[in-house]
Amino acid sequence: MSIEDISKHVQKHRNYICPLFKKEMGMTILQYTNQNICYYLLIEVLKISLIL
């Protein structure tokens, strides 16, 4: 999902969404996305290692 997708979904311009997200979350949308991707990948690796 891109910032453009998010802005269309909430019907707000990306120039409004990005600073608001950073103010509320303390990180950019990209940083948040990357953090969550890493978290879910780690969970999957741990699940696999438990099976093996």
C-alpha positions as CSV (number, residue, x, y, z in Angstrom):
1,M,0.0,0.0,0.0
2,S,1.4,3.4,-1.0
3,I,1.0,6.8,0.5
4,E,-1.1,7.7,-2.5
5,D,-3.4,4.7,-1.7
6,I,-3.7,5.8,1.9
7,S,-4.5,9.4,0.8
8,K,-7.2,8.3,-1.6
9,H,-8.7,6.0,1.1
10,V,-8.9,8.8,3.7
11,Q,-9.6,11.4,1.1
12,K,-6.8,13.7,2.2
13,H,-3.8,14.9,0.4
14,R,-0.4,13.2,1.1
15,N,1.0,16.6,2.2
16,Y,-1.6,16.5,5.0
17,I,-1.3,12.9,5.9
18,C,2.5,12.5,6.1
19,P,3.2,15.2,8.7
20,L,0.2,14.2,10.7
21,F,1.3,10.6,10.8
22,K,4.8,11.5,11.9
23,K,3.5,13.8,14.6
24,E,1.1,11.2,16.0
25,M,3.3,8.1,15.6
26,G,6.8,9.6,16.0
27,M,8.0,8.1,12.7
28,T,7.3,8.4,9.0
29,I,4.9,6.1,7.2
30,L,7.9,4.4,5.5
31,Q,9.7,3.9,8.8
32,Y,6.5,2.5,10.4
33,T,6.0,0.1,7.4
34,N,9.6,-1.1,7.5
35,Q,9.4,-1.7,11.2
36,N,6.3,-3.8,10.9
37,I,7.6,-5.8,7.9
38,C,10.7,-6.6,10.0
39,Y,8.6,-7.6,13.0
40,Y,6.3,-9.9,11.0
41,L,9.3,-11.5,9.2
42,L,10.9,-12.2,12.5
43,I,7.7,-13.8,13.8
44,E,7.6,-16.0,10.7
45,V,11.3,-17.0,11.1
46,L,10.6,-17.9,14.8
47,K,7.6,-20.0,13.8
48,I,9.7,-21.9,11.3
49,S,12.5,-22.5,13.7
50,L,10.1,-23.9,16.2
51,I,8.8,-26.4,13.7
52,L,12.3,-27.5,12.7
